[in-house]
Amino acid sequence: MYIDILSGRLFALRDTTGPVRLAGLRLPLGAVAPVADRPGTWIAAAGTGIALLSADGSLERLDRPEDRTPLPSRMNDGVTDPAGHFWAGSMAYDGTEGAGSLYRTDPDGTVVRVLDGLTIANGPAFIADGTIMYLADTAEGTIFRCGVDPVSGGLSTGPDTFARLREDEGSPDGMTVDEEGCLWVAMSGAGAFRLYHPDGRLLHTLAVPAPHPTSVCLHPDDYGLLITTARYGVKNPDEAFGAVLSVPYRSRERRRVPGGAEHGIRHYAEPAPASVNWLVSKRRLMWPPSSDQCRPESSAAARASPPAQTVMSSSWCSMVLRLATEAGLLTTEQLDTILRPENLTGRSPLPEVLTMP
């Protein structure tokens, strides 16, 4: 599933079909997670607080903590931890420094402010046993790490600084943790994702064909990375902006040689027109925890499969061709075939040579 925050729309991306709209609101929608034993209902970071969202767009409010702040604010990114707590951050509309917070919603529906003094709270992401949480303050260029009591949801340590980014490195945005405990972080403004070892070492930087990636999750069937990008505020955006993209990635080689854009974008899933899209339900975890939710799935994505056929515009094709040529994936003969006018007119199927695993 993914969200267009500012238009308040929730989508699902299924096996061989395009995006399906699941719900819509008339207020910003930051994040959702499915509610146990209530199909078609999600706990949502919506507007100024936390609510239960139904497919018809109706809301059952749990709390509106951002109504009690001095500045106009909204909820932002969020995720469910392995124990079933729902975590979501907030931010002021004007990005005022220190005006954001991090909230935890417990299984009984109680909403607790866990941290304040943040500016734009993004993430959060948890390791498999729920004892470590990563959190980004996008505006400050900082990734924090906190110890968490998986039962109570209280912080046991931190927040400690895990990584601090320079302005020219981009701003940390959405994130997820893979099955090896490594942290994937979208770097808005840098057109890239970063992969960090749990000890803080930068393992890999993955370039993508859009300047503002916003979030990432790992496909449960190992198709690769599913990423979202923003087009809000971008002049002359192309089809890779404000979209859901799929990048090939081999899980058995995660630490050694992560795949990615330098190996050719393999799939491209086009959502309805949107300003900013975020991947949500990074783990198939519910709030409150379901009876069999004793541990998270090893991969961190809602079960969305790539479309049967990939299509792209000529401008996006040029980007992919450049990356593939630099990686040595194309011969001169193959490049000549792809660049024939009939293959670059309108919306052309992605050449098979670029769809190889």
Secondary structure by P-SEA (a helix, b strand, c coil): cccccccbbbbbbcccccccccccccccccccccccccccccccccccbbbbbccccccccccccccccccccccccccccccbbbbbbbbcccccccccbbbbbccccccccccccccccccccccccccbbbbbcccccbbbbbbbcccccccccccccccccccccbbbcccccccccbbbbbbccccbbbbbccccccccccccccccccccccccccccbbbbbbccccccccccccbbbbbbbbccccccccccccccccbbbbcccccbbbbcccccccccccccccccccccccccccccbbbbcaaaaaaaaaaaaaaccccaaaaaaaacccccccccccccccccc
